[in-house]
Amino acid sequence: MKLKVQQSWFRLMKIIKTHDYGHFFISLSLFFLHKYIRMSTELFYTALGKLLYAVAIADDSISKKEKQTISNLISERLLQKEKDTDQYGTNNAWITQFSFETSEAMSLKEEEAFENFLEFTHEYRNELKEYELGLCLKLAEHLSDAYYHVNNKENKLLIELRAHLLSLQASQLIF
């Protein structure tokens, strides 16, 4: 995300040098408005998929049981709450699984996937509802317990996740 902001800033600086001030002010407005653009369900489910991937890969492998658990969690916990669908009529909750599978296909490192989730939650901390934060934690806990219970690596990740989500909830109380 920081790279995108830097690239946007450099584009703004190029516009200033060309003296196209009308285009500059429009671009500057969009640059600052990106923080206020409403979080979409697609973004939420994409980040959730990366979180679940980080939990599953924490022990350096993803079992069939963990993959089945993800499908079950989506079916049992997400589908009935999500009403939005894509252009083909597929429930947006399935973006979670697509994000998970994409992360797996890219051989994303656990740390990178987890950091991606943390960046998302930090960026949209004012829009995320308490039940969404709780849902992220509950799904991560269920997934980590799916294959021979929670191991040390998964437990470390869950502890960090809990602390991060609690800090987000505390910051929401301040506002």
N, C-alpha and C positions, 0 to 999 in steps of 0.2 A: 504494500500500500504506500509506503514511504517513497518508493521509486516512482510510482504513478504521480504522486504529488510533486516530486522534484521535476519530472518530465513536464508536467503542466506548468510549473513555475518557469522553466526554461523557455517554453513556448510563449508565455506572457512576456518575458524579457525580449524575445525576438520581435514580437509585435510592437513593443515600445520603440525599438530601434528603427522600425520602418515608418514610424509616425502615424500609424493607423489607429488613432485614439478611440474611434467609435468601436472598432473591433476589440481594442484593448479593454474597454470598460465592460463589454459583454463577456469577454473571456474572464476578466477578473471577478465578475459577479458569479459566473459559473464555478470558478475555482473555489470561492468561499462557500457557495451554496451546496457543494457536494457533501458537506458535513450535515446538512439539514435535510437531505433527500431521505425520504421515508424508507426504512428497512423493509425489504420485500420478503415474502415467505421463501422465495427461491434462495436468497442469500442466507437466511436462517438455516434452511435444510442442507445447503451446501456446507456451511460451517459445522453443523451437527454431524454430517457424514465424515468430515475430516476428524472431528473429535473421536468418533467411534472407531475410525481407522487407527488413530493414535493409540487408543486403549487396546485394540485387538493385536496390533503389531508390537506392543510393548515388550512382549516376551519373545520377540524375533520371529514369530510365525503366526499365521492366521489359520485356525482350524476350521473344518467344515461345520462344526458345532457353533462356532462364533458367527460364521456367515448365516447359518440358519437362524440363530438368535436375532440377528439384525432384521431379517425378514419378518420374524415373529413380532419383534418390538414395533416395527413400523405398522404391521397389520393390527396389533392389539392396542397400541398406545397413540399412534399418530393419525391413522386414517379417519377415525370417527370425528376427530377435532378439526381436521383440515377440510375445508369446503372448496378451496381453489383448485382448478385443474389447468393443465396445459392445453395447447391448441388441439391435441388429439384426445382429450378427455381423461388423461391420466392424472390421478390425484397428485398434487405437488409434494406430498409427504414422501413419495418414492424418489424424490431428488436426493434424499438422504442416502439411499442405497446406491444410486448412481454416483454420487460424490465419493462414497466409500470405495466402490469398484474402480473409479477413475484414479483415486489415490493409490490403490493397490497396483493397478496397471502401470502407473508411473514410478512405482517403487519408491514412493515418498517416504522419507525418514520420519520416524515417530516424532522427533523433536520439531520438525518442520510442520507436520500436520497439526500438532498440538499448538504450536506458536501461531499458526494460521487461525485456529479457533480463538485463541486468546486475543489476537489483534481484532478479530471480528467483534467479540463481546466488548472489548474496550471502546471500539469506534462507535458501536450502537448501544452503549450502556444506558443511555437515557430512554431508549425505545424498547429495550428488552423488558418484558414483564417478569414479575417474580415467578410465576408458574412456568415460564419458558426456561428460566435459569434452573429451576428445580427439575424440570423435565430433562434438561441436559445432564444433570448430575445423576438422576435416577437411571436413565438409559445407559450411561457410562458404567454405573455400578452393576446393573443387570448384565451387561455384556462382559464385564471383567469376571463375573462370577459364573459365566456360562461353561467354561472349560476348566474343570478341576479347581474351581474356586479362585479367589484372588491371589495372585503371586506377588512377590516383593516389588517387582518393577511396575506392575499395574497399581499396586497400593501406593507407591510413591507418586505416580501420575494422578491418582484420585485425590490424594492429600493436597497436591498442588492445585488441582481443579477446584476442590472445596474452598480452599483459601481464596482463590481468585474470584469465585462466584460470590462468596460472602463479602468480599471487598466491594464488589459491584452493587450488591444489595445495600450495603452500608452507605455507599455514595448516593444511591437513589433516595435514601432517607434524608440525606442532607439537603437535597434540592426540594 
